[in-house]
């Protein structure tokens, strides 16, 4: 056998044939038993599609048709107000966000910043936006982009359309382009920063608030964190949230 192979190598020479270069176009093929269909792939675009109002309203409404929530809407206990804010819309300039996660902070709450009394930083939570006017607030923890994604990405310095873009109160403020200079701003006043009415979510999750280990045990365990159940736009930790018991 070895001798035959050696003879074959001497008598047969194979010439390598160079195939002409061919420009290959990217495609995706869907194969079936009967035929193969080719679907061309469009070149990737660096620009992202802006999410539209269709994602939260059916039939869609224009922003001009959506009413600004009145001052009376906010004149209730913070614990009652917090879940009612889920699904509402924060609007500033060309950016609109849907509120997906909130936390309530009440008077005599050891987790509330108002426990230190009135200071330059805490003064807004003592203004008459809540029922008592003695130190209560609702913290917006996370939102979903509805309009103005490119502006949000520019303000955040992050080119993504994933939940990491808006899951955190600081990220929400950056996306809206607001700072501590906006403290005390009335959200029911037209112009600037507004809260618009929006559809109420079908299901809600509840759980303990985040990052308040310094508070008293009963306040740490209080289920005063609320989130839209079917939304991926929720901050961590998500595993501490669950459907409310009936």
N, C-alpha and C positions, 0 to 999 in steps of 0.2 A: 504493500500500500504506500509506503514511504517513497519507493522508487517511482511509482506512477505519478505521485504528486509532484516530484521533482521534474519529471519529464514534461508535465503539463505546464509548469511554470516557464520552461525554456521555449516551448513551441507556441504558447498563446500569450499574447500581450494585449492588455486591455487599455484602450486609450480613453482617458477621461474627457468627457464632452461637457463643455461649459454651456450652461443654459443661459439664455438672455435674461438680463435683469428685468424684473417686472414690478411696477409700483403696486403694492398691496393696499387696498382700501379696507379700513376696519368695518366689520359687519358682525351681526349676530345671526346665526342660522337656527331655525326651529325645524327639527327633523321629525318626520312621521314615517309610518310604514309605507306610505304611498308616494310621498314627495318630500322635497326639501325646499323650504321657503326662506329666502334671505331678506332680512330686515336691515336696511342701512342704519348706521348709528350716526347721529348728528354730532358734529364737533362739540367738545365741552365748552361751555361759556363761563367766563369768570363772574358774570353777574347772576345773582340769585333772584328767583321769582319772588316778588313780595306777596306775603300772605294777604288775602283779602277778607272783606267783611263777610263773604259767603261762608266762612268757616264757623261763624257763630250765630248767624241769623238766616232763617229760611221762611219766607222770602227775604232777600237782603234789604236793608234799610241804608239810606245815605246818612252820613254823620249829621247833616243838618236836620234830618227828621228825628234823630235821637235826642231826647230831652235831657237837660242837665238835672241831676237830682237836686231837689229843693233842700233848704236848710232844715225843714221839719224831718226829713229822712234821717238825719243824724242825731236828732234829739231823743235818743233812747240809750239804754244801758249799753256799754261797750260790748258786753257778752252777747247781747241780742243783735247788735249792729254787725259784728264781725261776720257771721255766716251770711247775712243779707248782702254783703259786699261781693261775695263770690259771683263771678259772671258779669259784674259791672265793668265799665270801660274807663280807663284813665287816658285822657287826651291832652297833649301839649304839642302845638304846632302841627307838624305832619306825622307825628307819632301817636299811635293808638295801641294801648295794651289792654288785654283782658285779665282781670284779677283772678288768679287761680288758687292762691293760698294766703291766709291771714292768721293773725293771732290777736287775742283780746287781752287787754291789761286794764284792771279795774282799780277803783279807789281802795286803799288799805291792802293793796297787792304787793307783797314783798319782792316780786319780780319786776314791778313797774318802776321806771326811772323817777316817777313822781314821788316815790317814797322819801326822796331827799328834800322835798319841799320845792318852792318856786325858785328857780335859778334861770339864768339867761338861756340855758339849754332846755330846761324842762317847762318853761313858761307856757308853750303852746298846749300842753296836755291839761292845763288848768283853765284854759279859756272855755267859754260856753259852747263847745261843740258836742259835748256829751251831756247826759241828763243832769248829772250832779254838778259838773264844772269844778270838780275837786281833785282832778288828777286821774284821768282815764284816757285810753287811746286804743286804736286798732292799728297794728303793724301789718303792712302789706309785705309778705315774705317772697312772693313769686308771681310772675305774670306770663302771659302768652302774647307774642307779637301778633297784632291784627293788621296794622298798616305802618309803613315807614321802616321796613327792615334794614334798608341800606343806611339810613340815618342812625338807627339803633346800633348797627355794627360799627359804624364810624365812631360813635360816642363811647362804645364799649372797647374799641380797639381789638375786636375779635370777629373774624369773618366766619361765622357759622350760623346755622339756623336750628341748632339743637338746643335742648332745654338749658344747658349750661350758660346760655346767653343771658337768661333772666331769672335764674333760680337763686335768689338772695336779695334782701332789701337794698343793699348797696348797689347791686347791679341794676335794679329797677330805677333807682335814682339817677344813675349814670345814663341809662337809656332815655330817660325823660329830660336829661340835661338840667337837673335841678340840684341845688346845694342847700346848705343851712340858711342861705339868704331867703329861701322860700318858707321858712318857719312861720306859722301863723297865717299862711295864705288860705283863704276861704275857697274850698273846692266847689262850692255851689255858686260861685261868682263867674259869669261868662268871661272868657278870655284868660290867657295864661294857662293854668293847670285846672282841669275840670274832671268831674266824674259823671259819666253818662250812664243812663239806664241801659241794661242789657238783660238777655234771657237768663232765667234762673236755672242753675244746673239740676239735672235729674237726681243725681246722687252726691252725697257729701261724705268725706272722711273726717274723723276727729282724732285727736291725740294730745299728748302733753306738749308744751311749748319747747322751743329749742334754745340751748345755751343759757339756762337760768339756774345752774347748779348752786349759785349763791343764795337762792331764795329759800324760804321755809319749806319743809317737806310737803305740806298740803298744797302749796302753790306750785311746787315743782311738778307734782302729779296731776294737777288740775287739767282736764281735757279741753283746753281753751285754744287749741290750734285747729284750724278748719281748712279743708282743701277740696277741690273738685275731684270726684272719685275717678273719672275716666280720663284725666289729663296727665300727660307725661311732664308737664311744666310744674313740677313740685320739687322743692328743695329737699336736701338730705337732713335727717334720716327719714326715709319714707316708711320703713318697716314699723315705726311706732304709730302710724296712722291706721285706722280701721273704720269700718262702717259702724255708725252709732247703734247701740243696742236698742231694740224696740221696747 
